């Protein structure tokens, strides 16, 4: 039996309603999809900035008409690398020229020219072994041990080999002030100094240095609090892929930085 006209019209209206509902749902899903794609692009950009670690000062978008780098004509004072004094010269190399380097013939009117070259010396790790004496104190009822002023740790056994104060301080400065990640500092140490150290080892050494410097930092904060006038500013800083506020409080002779708006 064929459906009646009224039944077909009712079915048609039902299908139209379902079609409208599906279209609305599809439009909603498309909006959500665009929002998720935009969020994904933002997270990928955050991740790239965190890996670059030029990150604290980087820009996502380049200027359409950037200025040419370098000094402008007539702008500022021109300066050059000044030659060292005679006392600062450590080595002199003579470069004679008895014959012409092209034809091999003899030369006349020979003149000596001077050029100064300033270079970095070859740096090799300084390995120091501490022979530390210990003994039992009957008065204190415990075992005590000596400590050298240059020691940064009293660990022994498997943890008895550690970085010295200069290596730790340089890594902390490269990381905190210049924004170089521990992974690249590790590569720099191996390439420039022949010192093999992992990024994790540098991170742990930096954390121990922060613990030791905490009392000095607290003294600086307290001195800032007692100052008659303090200059405050706030900016942003990168911690991994996250942006955190960086507060700066400074007086004439010193200042402190901290990852919050107010003093800790």
Secondary structure by P-SEA (a helix, b strand, c coil): ccccaaaaaaaaaaaaaaaaaaaaaaaaaaaaaaaaaaaaaaaaaaaaaaaaccccccccccccccccccccccccccccccccccccccbbbbbbbcccccccccccbbbbbbbbbbbbcbbbbbbbbbbbbbbbbcccccccccccccccccccccccccccaaaaaaaaaacccccccaaaaaaaaaacccccccaaaaaaaaaaaaaaaaaaaaaaaaaaaaccbbbbbbbccccccbbbbbbbbbcccccccccccccc
